[in-house]
Every structure is written in structure tokens, then in C-alpha cells.
Amino acid sequence: MNGSTNANDGKAVNGAPEHSTVLVVGGAVVGCFTALKLGQAGIDVTIIERQPTTSDSPRAVGYYGAAQLFMDEVGVYKFVRDEGFMTRGLCWRKRPTDDGKGGKQLGDVIARQHLCAPDETVFEVSAGQLNLPQADLNKIVLRQALKTGHVKLHFNTELVSILHNEGKDVTVLVRDINTNVERKLTATYLVGADGARSQTRKALGIAFAGHTWPERLIATNALKYNEIQVDLPTWYTMDRVHYTITTPLEEPVLGKKTLWRYTIAADPADTRPDEELISDENIFKHYENVMSGPRPLQVQIEARSTYRIHQRLASTLRKGNCLLAGDAAHVNNPYGALGLNTGILDADALAEALIMILKEQYPPSLLDIYSDERRKVFQFFVDPTSTQNKLRVHSNHEDEAVQNDWFFRLLQNPTYQELKEMAKPYFETWRTNIRKLAEVIQLGSPIHQ
Ligand SMILES: Cc1cc2nc3c(=O)[nH]c(=O)nc-3n(C[C@H](O)[C@H](O)[C@H](O)COP(=O)(O)OP(=O)(O)OC[C@H]3O[C@@H](n4cnc5c(N)ncnc54)[C@H](O)[C@@H]3O)c2cc1C
């Protein structure tokens, strides 16, 4: 998707700033899901996106639990199923070992976590893990949002500042990246879905407390021949320093080449600049330790980047008529894929609250419930779970992990009931039912009273 995709191209009409009911800052996955759900309810949305197109950078890949249910409700699941592929769960492995023929074989499995039955082939919505690179999901969601006829998007347009955020309207200053021309836009509500470095959050003066982990992650996409078929092709390689996530970006077929994501932790004591961490030499040094297969390795690196990982939460997700969602609101490490999926579920809850306010006359204080409840989800579920997921792969010696860690012990031979209990929070805690909460505290609209 490229250029400006909209009805009136953002030109001021009669000198007045262009007005939209909801202005979304950031045309990535979270911004587009928010716009899609609002657009489906007949609410006019303008998205502004700094980049000239949707991003192609290697980022999140897997969607599961309640995120799949939401995708289905807004009609996106079937497209992601068509373009993506399903896997049945994930596992933890030791590092690869010598195969006796000069190459390496996959390391022993420490534990397997099934997200559906091991022989599942039908995959009801919410079963298994649905995989599709974030860049492709972004294109699908944007396409569906534009199809509602209520959503328009201005690429090459960035939020500069928030000029007014009191009373019924928000006024912002935006800049055209190509011409450097600044102009004002107004909206009834503004949603900042502009990522971890959110200009919306900064302009609102909202703190982003938490911590940054000491190590950088090296994310690489590698085209690699599949010499064996593995049952759970997403696995964590346990290592005290260079712990690694391996996951396929397309369905792996035995005897063919597949694009795989290898995300490898750099040593926290390694102070070399990013360019050196992503050099061929450094990446192949790591591949030698974490990749199975004959030597010399026949692998092509298709994409590479380093990134810092954090656990941070905005001090509020609402200020006046401005809201935060996705990485603008909270960030966490990628262990357990709790980043983008949480953002997708923010989009669901926030759009629901805005629909109730704009279409059903619920009071704007519903937005405080959005802020409080999504912050609780981060504080009590996403933050501790992602933190423990990460520590689990590098704080235990791989030979002692099963003995020491209840989680690995439980996965050795779980009952159906135990697996169900483990899955429960990914449905009941992760997703926020704004409508139910409004009922519980009797925040009824005048229509319902
Ligand atoms: C290398 C990498 C790998 C990752 N891997 C995983 C993973 O495996 N699993 C997982 O769950 N998560 C992963 N994540 C995190 C995941 O990508 C994020 O949680 C997700 O991208 C958040 O989506 P978002 O829409 O909130 O923000 P973003 O995807 O960051 O999008 C923000 C958008 O806002 C735009 N923007 C920014 N500022 C402005 C402005 N001032 N005006 C207008 N537009 C603006 C940006 O151009 C961008 O398009 C990874 C992240 C990285 C960097």
C-alpha cells in the first residue's frame, strides 16, 4: 500500500482544519485494527502514518488465544488463514549437538507446549498458533479497514504536537514528510498507536516507567533447507547468554527451503555497535551454535536488525480525548508473543468503548475503564508472564531446567485439565470485555437506564 489512500486527501475545506471523528496516529497493525472495528460501526476514521508505505521490517509472526477470536469477529481471521499457516504449539530445546557426520542435529526437547491436540488439522478459531509475518497482517487489516468506506489514511504524515485537548475536540499539528508543510487536523477522539517511541505519549506528557533489559536481540530472517520435519517448528533454544527463538515465516516443507526467523540474544557485555552485531560474520558465528544441518551451513540471510527489549507501561492510557494503544501504551520482550497480540486486544477494547460512547451515548468515563483495565492486564498478566517466559530460557541450566522449574515439570505429562487451566488466562484475562465491565459498574447509557 502506498501514497495517500483516502476520500478528500486531507485538504482543508474552507480553510478549516480537516475534521474526523477519530484520528489514529500510526498505520501499523494496532492502528489499523482500531480503525477497522470503528469503520465497521460506521464511524469516520482518519489514520496518519509517518512512513510512505506499511512497514516490511521483520517483527512479530504468531497470533493465538483471544487475539484469534477478535480477528475472526472483524472478518480478518479467514484472510490470515489463507495467507498464513497453523502450528500446534511450541517447545524448548537444548543447543544442537554433533551429528557424527560433521554437521549438527537438533538439540533434545526439554518440554513441549501444545496449543491444540498434537494431531489437530482442522484448527477451530482460537486453536493452535496462526502464523503470518506482521507486515502481511498489516496489509490485510488496512485493506479491510479501507473497504468499510469510513476509513482513510494519509501516508508520509506525522504527528508533530497536540495543540488542544480540552472539551469536545482535539487539535493536532501534523507534518507532510515530503514537503515539510505543517497543517492542523481536528478530531473528536485521538488514538495514539504510534509505537514504543510514541510522539502522542510524549506530547501528552505521559510517563513510560519500567526497565530495559541489558542485552540486545539480533533478529534475522534466514532461508534454509529443511533436512528434517519437526512437529513443533517454533522453539526456544535454552542458553545462559545466547538464548534463541526459532520460528518459520512460511510453512516448512521437508526437502525444500523455508524462510525462518532466528532471533538470537547478544551478550549483555558485548558493546560493539549494531552494525557489527548484524554482520555476516557475527550472525554466522551464532548460526553455528543454534542451527542444525550439514556443515558448511547453506543459509542465506534475507533480513537482519537488532532491537532493544523493555518492560514498560504508560502511567495512563487516557488524557482528555486522547488514548494510547499497542506499543505506545506498553512494551514487553517477545517471549510468548505477548507484544503485538496484546496491542491487537487493546484495539478491540478501545474501539468497543468508542463505539459505545459515539453510537450508544455511554459516558466518556468509559475511556477511564479502558485505561485502567488494559493497564491491569499488562501489570498482572502480560508483564510478569513475558518476564518469566524470557527468564525461563536463560536463567536455568538446560540440564536442570525440568527438575527446577514447575512449568517445565508440568509440561512433561500434563492432563487435559492442566492444559486447559494454562490456556485460560489467554482467553479470560488477556481480553477486556468493556461492555460487561460497563454493566458491572452500572455505567449504562441513558438509553439503557
Ligand atoms: C525486531 C522486532 C521483533 C519483534 N518480534 C515480536 C514477536 O516475535 N512477537 C511479538 O508479539 N512482538 C514482537 N515484536 C513487537 C511487535 O512488533 C510490536 O508489539 C508491534 O509492532 C506493536 O504494534 P503497534 O501497531 O502498536 O506499533 P508499531 O508496529 O511500532 O507501529 C507504529 C506505527 O506508527 C508510526 N508512527 C510512529 N510515530 C509516528 C508519528 N509521529 N506520526 C505518524 N505515524 C507515526 C510508525 O511508522 C509505525 O507504522 C517485535 C518487535 C521488533 C522491533
The ligand as a Gaussian input file, in Angstrom:
#p B3LYP/6-31G(d) Opt

LIG

0 1
 C       12.574000      -6.780000      15.587000
 C       11.275000      -6.972000      16.337000
 C       10.768000      -8.243000      16.508000
 C        9.593000      -8.422000      17.207000
 N        9.123000      -9.679000      17.375000
 C        7.976000      -9.868000      18.040000
 C        7.446000     -11.155000      18.213000
 O        8.041000     -12.146000      17.790000
 N        6.260000     -11.288000      18.872000
 C        5.564000     -10.195000      19.357000
 O        4.458000     -10.345000      19.913000
 N        6.051000      -8.975000      19.209000
 C        7.240000      -8.776000      18.556000
 N        7.708000      -7.542000      18.402000
 C        6.921000      -6.425000      18.920000
 C        5.813000      -6.075000      17.926000
 O        6.395000      -5.882000      16.665000
 C        5.100000      -4.827000      18.419000
 O        4.432000      -5.185000      19.633000
 C        4.094000      -4.303000      17.403000
 O        4.740000      -3.850000      16.244000
 C        3.291000      -3.161000      18.000000
 O        2.395000      -2.701000      17.039000
 P        1.904000      -1.200000      17.065000
 O        0.943000      -1.084000      15.932000
 O        1.448000      -0.847000      18.425000
 O        3.199000      -0.320000      16.828000
 P        4.255000      -0.302000      15.639000
 O        4.230000      -1.581000      14.893000
 O        5.538000       0.154000      16.225000
 O        3.684000       0.814000      14.670000
 C        3.677000       2.177000      14.978000
 C        3.388000       2.930000      13.677000
 O        3.292000       4.313000      13.963000
 C        4.033000       5.050000      13.007000
 N        4.446000       6.294000      13.643000
 C        5.366000       6.477000      14.624000
 N        5.436000       7.756000      15.001000
 C        4.532000       8.414000      14.246000
 C        4.132000       9.794000      14.169000
 N        4.676000      10.758000      14.963000
 N        3.172000      10.142000      13.281000
 C        2.611000       9.188000      12.468000
 N        2.948000       7.881000      12.487000
 C        3.904000       7.506000      13.380000
 C        5.204000       4.132000      12.653000
 O        5.760000       4.481000      11.398000
 C        4.521000       2.772000      12.655000
 O        3.969000       2.447000      11.403000
 C        8.896000      -7.315000      17.731000
 C        9.405000      -6.041000      17.556000
 C       10.597000      -5.842000      16.891000
 C       11.139000      -4.444000      16.738000

